[in-house]
Amino acid sequence: LGGEQASVGGLARQLGTTWRTVWRSLQPLLEAMAADEDRFTDVTSLGVDEHIWHHVSTKPDDQGGRGPKELTGMVDLTRDQHGRVRARLLDLVPGRSGKAYADWLTARGEEFRGGIKVAALDPFHGYKTAIADQLEDAVAVLDAFHVVKLGTAAVDECRRRVQQETTGHRGRKSDPLYGIQKLLRAGAEKLTDKQWTRLEKAIAARPEEHLQVWIAWSCAQQLRAAYRHHDPAAGRKIAEKILTSFPTCPVPEIARLGRTLKRWSQAFLAYFDTDRSNNGGTEAINGLIELHRRVARGFRNYDNYRLRMLLIGGGLDTLIPT
């Protein structure tokens, strides 16, 4: 189940038995491993993210539903002796809220909370509040991927707005801005000479109106440059410049992005002070979860789902004593 991405139903077919027989033999072992508090020791870096585990009724189980669609997942992002992150799923709890995260942290105890030095998160204030309340000694780090994603989204919003203002309709094949929508989502360092020519030609088609799109794209490239710089100190200087300049940008989408980053300024800059800590390992665990949910064709029981995902996410000790 854990190592070969198999499903319980697939194993049952290979063994010539039923799903229930296989699961009943595994469930007590997984429950015992999940209840072992020793798996929470030596965690110094913690990631958090949410995902959707079902798409049916959110009514309670006793009313025919499956409860909240969202689950909050906690992931161990502690680096090994070589400085590499070995992401490990620690738990899944119902709901996407600061309370769900805070309650889980409270249940782990003071020793666990005191050992967390870095807490990575997406730009969601609920998780930020939980970290501030429960992890007083930890440094909150805003995930780099989601910051760049916000910058790319601002460029896309700007392009659509300018498109409507200049043509009065949504993008069409013959429209210059519509023709470069994918280029605007790429990094400048990845563009070929031919793509640069296309980009410049589209901006020059209506230079006064399209200048806003060029400015927005240039600002998004500054975000990428801050994270891509080989020297964290130099990257931090770029990030500080972003916090100063973006809120006053004449392009409204970039100004709004600047205000958002300014509200998250400490967590935004912490990336450069914590050896580039990020939530990438958490996203990798989410990828494994998505894969197993597809293999199993979905789940109906939250408890079974949690045990299965803890197993494939490396959160359980699979060395079962005999």
N, C-alpha and C positions, 0 to 999 in steps of 0.2 A: 504493500500500500504506500509506504513512504518512499522507498528507493526507486521503484519502477513505475510510478504514476499509475498504478492499477486501481480498479474499482472493486468494491466488495462483490458486486454482481459478477464481474469478470473472474475473480478468484473462485467464487461459488461454482461457476460453470466449469472451470478447470478441475475442481475437486469433485465434481459430480454431486453437489449438495445444494442447499438453498442459501439465499442471502441471509436469512435470519440465523441459520446455524453458524455461519462464518462470523457474523457480527457479534452474536452472543458469546462466542469464544474469545473475541478480541476486546470487547467493550470493558470488561472488568480490569484488564491489564492497562488499558489506556486511561481509565478513570483513576487507577492507583498512581500512575505516573503523573497525571495532571494534578493530583492532590499533593504531590511532593513539593514542599516549599523550598527544598534545596536547589531547585532549578532557577530560583530567583537570585541566587548568590552571585557576587562578583559582577554585577551589572553596573557599569559606570556611565554608559551613554544609552539614552532611551529615545526611541522614535514612536510617533503615534500617527495614525491615519484611519480613515473610515472606508468602508465599502458596502455595497448593497448585496445581500445574500439571497433575497427572494423578491418576486414581483407579483405577489398575490395579496390577499387581505392582510391588513395590519392589526386586525382584531386579536385579542388574547387567544391562546391555544384552546381554552375551554369554551370559546365562542366560535370555533371553526377557523380562526386565522392562525398566523405564524408570528405575531408580535411585530416589533419594529423592523422595517426593511434594512435600516443601517446598523452596522456593527462597528464599534471602535476597536481597533487592533493596536496592541502594544508590542513593540519589537525591540529586542536587545541589539544595539548597534556598537557594542564595545569592540575595540580593536584588539587583535591578537598581538603576540610578541613581535611580529613583523610589521605592525602598523596597519594591517588589513582588517576591514570590517567583515565579520562573519555573522550576517543577520540571522536572527533567531526569533521566531514568533513566541511571545510570552503568554498572551491571552487574547480572547475576544469577548467583549461585553456588549449587550444590546444597547442601541441608541447612539446618536451622534450629538454629544453635548459635553460641555465642560463638567457637568455633574457626573456623567458616566465615567469620565477619565479620573476625576477627583476621587470618586468613591473607590475606584480600583486602586489608586495610589494609597488611599487611607488604609485599605485592607492589607496592603503589603507590609505595613509596619514602618516604624521610624528608622530602623537600621537600613532597610532597603532604600527609603527616600533619601537618607543622608549620604548614601553612596553614589547617587546620581550626580554627575558633574556637568553633563551636557544633555539637553533635551531638545531634539529636533522636532519641528512641527510645520504644518502647512499654514497659510494665512487664515486661520479660523480663531476668532477671539475666545470662543469657549475653551479650547485647549490651552490658549495662552493664559487665561484666568486660572485654570486648574494648576498649571505649572507655577504661576506666581504664588498661589496659596499653599501648595503641597510640596514644592521642590524649591525651597528658599535658597539653597546653596548652588542650585544648578543654573547654568547659562542657557537661556532659550535661543535657539538658532533657527532662523527662517530658512526653509528649504530653497536652495538655489534654483532648482528646476521650476518651481511654481512662481518664483519671482520673474524669471525669464518668460514664462508663460503669460504672466500679467502684461509684460512689455509687448509681447507679440499680439496679444488680444487688443491692446490699445491701438496698435498700428492698424489692425484689421477694422476696428471701429472707426478710426479716422478715415480710412480708405472708403468705407461704405458711406459715411456722412458726406464726404467731398463728392463722391459719385452721385449721390442724390441731389446735392446742391448745384452741380454743374450740368447734369443731364436730365434731372427730373425723373429718373427711373433706376431700377436696380441694374447691376452689371450685365452687360451683354458681350457677346464674343468680340464685337468690333470696338468695344470701349477700351481705351489705353489702360486705365487702372484695373479693369477686370482681367486684362491679359497678364498683369504682373502680380496678381494676388498671391501666388505661391512663392514667387521670388521674395516678396516682402516678409515671408515667414522664415526665410533662410538667413544664415549668418553671412556677413559680408565676406568672410574668409573662404567661404565655400563657393562663391559665385565664379563662373568662368568668364572669360572676356566677352563671349557672346551674350551671356546673361546680363553682364554689366551694361552692354550696349542697349539691350531691350529695356532695362530699368531706366537708364538715362533718357532714352527716346520717349518712354511713356510719361515721364515727368516733364519733359520739354514740350509735349503736345499742348499743354495748357499751363505754362510755367507759374503764373500767378496763383491759380487755383490749386495746382498739384504740389506747390511748395510745402503746404502743411503735411502732406503725406511723406515727403522727403524728410522733413524735420522729425516727424514721428518715428520714421524708420531709423534715422540716425541716432535718436535717443535710445531706441531699443538696442541698437548695436553697442551703445555705451554700457548698457547693463551686461550684455554678453562679454564685453571687453574686461569689465571688472572681475567677473568670475573666471575668465580664461587666462588672465595674466599669470605668468609663472611665479611672480613674486607677490605673496599675499599682502605685504605692506603697500606695494604700489597699487594693487587691486583695491585696497581699502581707501586709498586716496581718491581713486576714480569714484568709488561708491559714495564717499563724503561729498564729492562735487555733484553727484547725481541728487543727493538729498537737498543740496542748496539750490540747484538750478531747475529741477523738474517742476516744483510747485508753482513757479512763476512763468512757465513756458506758455507762449501764446496759443499753442495747440491745446484745446480743452481736454482731450483724452490723456495727453501726457501730464497736464497739470493735475488731473485727478489721480493719475498713477503716482505722481510725486507726493501728493498729500497722503496717499495710502502708505507709501514707503516711509514717510516721515513719522506716521503713527507707529510703525514697526521698526523705527530706526535702530534701536538697540539690538533686536533680534536679526535685523538685516546685516549690520556691521559685525555681529558676532561670528559670522561665517569665516571672516578673515583672521579672527583671533583664536580659533579653536581647531586649527589644522584642517580647515575646509570641511568641517562636520556638516552633514546634510541628511536628508531623509531618503536617500537613494535605496538603502537597504530595505526600508519599509515598503517602498514601491516594488522592489524585487519580490518580497514576500507576497504582496498583493497579486503579482503576476502568477505566482505558484497557486495561490488560492483560486484565481480565475480559471487556471488550467484544470485543477481538480474538480471544480464545480461543473465544467463542461464535460469532463470524463464521466462524472457521476450522473449527468443529465439533471442536475439540480438536487436540492435537499429539502426535506419536509420537516425535519426535526432539528431544532437549534442545538441541543446537547450533543447529538451525533455529529452535527456539522462542526462544532467547536473541537471535538476530540479529533476528528479527521484532519482538520486544518492545523491543529497543534502538532500532529504527527508529521505531516508533510512539511511544516514550517520549521522543523528542528527544535520545537519547544519541549519535546519529551525525551527522556532518557530511554533509548530503545534497547539498552543492554538489560534485558529482563532476567532477573535471578531465577535459577532453577533449583 
